[in-house]
Amino acid sequence: MKLSNDDFNIEFTEEICKDIYALQDKDNSFCVFNSIHGILCIVYPTIDFSIIFYDIINKAKIVEIKKAHNNYIIEFRYYLDDIDKFNKRDLILSISYDDRNVKIWDFNNVECIFNIFPYTKGIINSACFLYDINLNEIMIIISNKTNSHIKESIKIFNLFGEEIQEIEDSQNEVIYINSFYDIYYNKNYIISANKELVISYDYEKNKTYKAYKDDDSIYDCTSIIIINDKDINFVKLIYSTGNGFIKIWNFHMCILLAKIKINHGYIFSICLLNEKYLFSCGKNYDNDIIKNIIDESNIKIIHLNNETTCKLINYKNFGNCLITKNLSYDGPLKIWKINL
């Protein structure tokens, strides 16, 4: 299968990681990273709650961590820990469906360095890394979704398992969380999404910064991208929704720049290449489509039907590639070659 436009084409090349099992169709059901030792690696879950690290170039499993969690693993995040320049680490965050454990793995030593059980009720839908430049420490941001009407809790921990703070005015039913460091202002923000809107929090002031919502209901915010242009002090917030939209906002001014209806289904994931090509994956009732969106940066959107998580890679002669997972819980990952 090939999708083409005037200045690029994307073509399916092969299937890998055929034993992946991701219970939920969501962004970050697997992640891709270039390790400090030069390995182009995928980390993904299996049906028996194990975690596998896979070498994309050599097409081989590097290591398997048996029974990494006590339930189905639903999300991974990667972070390069280079605080100690002589002892860099590839860190992987994993959360499971409802065992409410958040774990951080040191890929290079194949060990769990952080295991915390921050909540006694509900489930953890999402978690992410944040680097606190003032403390020179890596923090873990964790959201908790309960089945009651109790106010949502977003907590912040350090890598010693100590709770640093709790976001005071966080919202109900956070389903996706991320962090963002503004280079221009030298400030950290936490970005959370619930079923109605996307909210940014000022990390230092511990309060809401902006709420991003227009006339259309989000239904679910499934994936978030931040574009930070330091030279012109312009930040864009891009997110996808469960009712088929991609929305582009001015992050600081809270102005909606573009709203694009991609399909009549559900968008699970988006990723951005060269700040120009935006790839989206989702459940669509149309055929594969390509749409061009014109805003300040002339972003082109390429939609792949019946795929979920999408991640971009670039490695030496391997070139630009997109890796996706299909809609079924099990099944292989797909590699798509991008020719610009």
N, C-alpha and C positions, 0 to 999 in steps of 0.2 A: 504494500500500500504506500502511495506517495501523495503528499499534499504539496502543491507548488504555488508560487506567486512570482512576481516579476524579479524580486531580489533574493529569493531563497527557495529551498524546498526541504521538506522533512520526509524521511523514508524509513520505514520499519526495516530493521536489520536482523535481530535475533531475540530469542527468549533465554532468560537466565533465572536462577534462584527459584526453581520449580516447586520447592517445598514451603514457600511462604504461606502463612495463614494469618490474615489480619481480620479480626472479628468485625471491626467497624470500617465503613467506607469513609475515610477522612484524610485530611492532609497529615503528613508526617507518620503514616503507617509504616514507612521505612525511611532511612536517610542515607545520604551519600556523602563521603568526605575523602579528601586527599590527606593521608596520614603524614605525620612528621618524618616518617621513614620512606615516604614516596609511594605508598600503596594506595591505589584507587579502590576504595572500600565501600561496600554496601552493608548496612546492619539491618536485619529484618527478623520478625518473629516466626515461630512455628506453632503447630497445633498443640504441642505438648508443653507450651509455655517456655520454650527455650529461645535463646538469642544466638543468631549466627552472624559472623563476620565473613564477608565474601570478597575475594580479590577479583575485580572486574577484568583486569588485563589478562591474568593467568587462568581465569575461569575456574577457580577452586575455592573451597572453604578454607578459611584461615583458622578459625576456632569456633567451637560451639559451646555455649554456656548452658548446661542442662538445668531445667527447672529454675530459670532465672527469676520467675515470679510464681505466684500461686494462682494466677488466673490469666486470661487472655491479654496479651500485650497490645496496646492500642496506639502508642505514640513513642517516637524517638526524637531527640534533639542532639545536635553535635556542637561542641565548643572546643576551640584550640586554646588550651591553658598555656600561655607563654609569659606568665608573671615572672617565673624563674627562667631566665634565658638559657640556663645550662641544664634545665630539667623540664623541658616542655612535655605536655601530655595531651593526648587525644581523649577528650571526655565525651561520653555518651550518656544522655539521660533517658530513662525508660519509665513508663507508667503502664499499669495493667488495668483491666476492665473494672474490677471492683475490690481488689485486695487492698487498695488505698496505700500501697507502698510506692514511694518514689526512690529510684535507685540511680546512682551515678557510677559508671564503669570507667576504669582506666584501661583503654584498649591496649596500650603497650605492655602493661603488666598483667592483663587479663584478670582484673580483680575488681570487686565492688568496694568503692571507697566511701560510699554514702548510701545509707538506707534509712529512710525516715517514714514514720507512720503519723502524718500530721493531723488526721481527722479520724473520728470514731464512727461517723455516720456519712451516708451518701457515697458518691463516687468522685474520683478525680478525673476530670475530663481533659485537662491540659496542664502542662508545666513547661517552663523554659529557663534558660540561663540569663543572668544579667551581671555585667561587670561594674562594680562600684569603684570608680576611679579615685574617689576620696579616701576610701578605706583600703584600696588596692586588694580587694577580695572579690571572688566570684560568688554570686548569690543565686539561689534557686527560687523562682516565683511559682507558686502552686495555687491552683484554683480548686474549689470544692463545690460540687453540685449536690444538693440534698433533695429529697422528695417532698419536703414540706415547704412552707412559705417563709421559713427562716431566712434572714438576709444572708446573701452570699458572702463567703469568706475567702479572701486572697491573702496568703501568708508568704513571708519572705524568710528564707533560711540561709545560713552560710554553710560551707562545706564541712563544718564540725558538727552539724545537726542542730545548731542553736537558732531559735526563732529570733529574728532581728526586729521585725515589725509586722503589723497587719494593716492592710489598706482599710482605712476607716469607713469610707463611703462606697465600698465596692457593691456591685449590683447582683441581682438574682440570676442563677442558672448560667454562669459563665461556661461557654462551650469551647472557647479558643482563647489562648493568651500568648502574648509575645512581649518582647522588650525592644527598646530603640534608644540608641545613644546619639544625641544631636551634636554633631561635631562643632557647629558654629557657636552654639550657646553653652557647650560643655555641660549638658544636662542629660539625665536618664529619664525615660518615660516607660511606663507599663501600658500596654494596650490590651484591653479585654473585649470580648464580644459575647453578647447573649443573644437571645432570640429576637430582640427588637432593635438593638443599636450597638455601635462600636464606641468604646469609651477609652480615652487616654488619661492616665494619671501622672501627675508630677511626683516622681519617686522621692525627691528630697523633702518636698512640702507635705507629702502623704495626703494628697487630695485630688479630686477630679480636675483635669485640665480642660478637656473638650469632649463633647458628645457629638458623634457623627451620625445624623439621621435625616433622611429626606421624607417625602410623602409616601414612598413605597415601603412596606414592611420588609425587613431583612429576611425573615423566616428562619434563617440560620446563617451566621457568618462562618465560613468554612476555612478561609485562608487569608493571610494578610501579608502585604509587601510594603516596605518603606523605601522610597528613593530619596536620598539625601545629597543635594548639590551644595557643597560647602561654599563654592565660589560665589554663588548668587544668593545664598541663604534661602533656598527654596526646598521645601520638603513635601513630598507627595505620599499620601496614604492610599493604597490600593487594596480593596478587598473583594472577595467573591461571596455570593449568597446562595442559599438553598432554593431560591425561586428564579435562578437563571440570570442574575445580574452580575456585572462587574462595575464597581463604582470607584472613581478616582477623586480624591479630595486634596485640597490644600490643607496640610496637617495643622499648621499654626493658626491660619485664618478661619478654619472650619468652613471652607467654601467648596461646594460640590462642583468639580471641574468637568466631569463626564460621567454619564450613566448609560451603560450599554447592555441591552438585552441580548444575551448570547444564544439562549435556547429556551425551550419550553420545559426543561427539566431541572436538574440539580447540579450545581457546580461544586465539586469537592475540593479542588486544588488549583492554584495558579503559581507560576514561577516566571521570572523575568530574565531575558538575555540581552545584554548590552544596553539596557534601559530603552530598548526599542521593540523587542519581540516579547509579547506576553502570551504564554502558553496556558491554556485552561483545559481541565479534564472534568467530565461529568456524565450524568445520565441524560441523554438527549432523545427527543422524539423526532428529530430531523436527521438528515444525513450529516456526514462530516462536513464542516464548514470552515471558511476562513473569512474573517471580518477585519476591516481596517478602521481604526479609530483615530480621529484627528483631534488632538488637543495640543497643548503647548509643546509636547515632545514627540508628536506623531507616532504614537504607539500602535503597533500592529498586533492584533489578537488572533491566535491560531487555536482553534478548539478541536480536541480529540474526543470523539464520542465513546461512551461506555468504558472510560478509564477513570481511575480515582487519583491517588497521589501521583504527582509529577515532580521530578527533580532534574536539574541540569547538571551536567558534568563537562569538564574540559581537562584533558590530560595529554600533554606532549603531542605525539602523532595521532592520538586517538581522536582528537578534534572535539567539536561541540556535539553533545548528544543529550537526548532527553530520555529519562527512564520513567516508565509508567507501570501502574498495576491495574488489572481489569476489575470489573465490578464484583466478581465472585469473591468469596472469602478466601478461597485457596486459588492456586494457579500461579503461573510464572510471572516474572517481571519482563517487560519489553524494553528493548533499546531501540531508539529512533535516531538516525544520523541526521544532523542538521547541516546543510550546505548553504553558506552565505555568499 
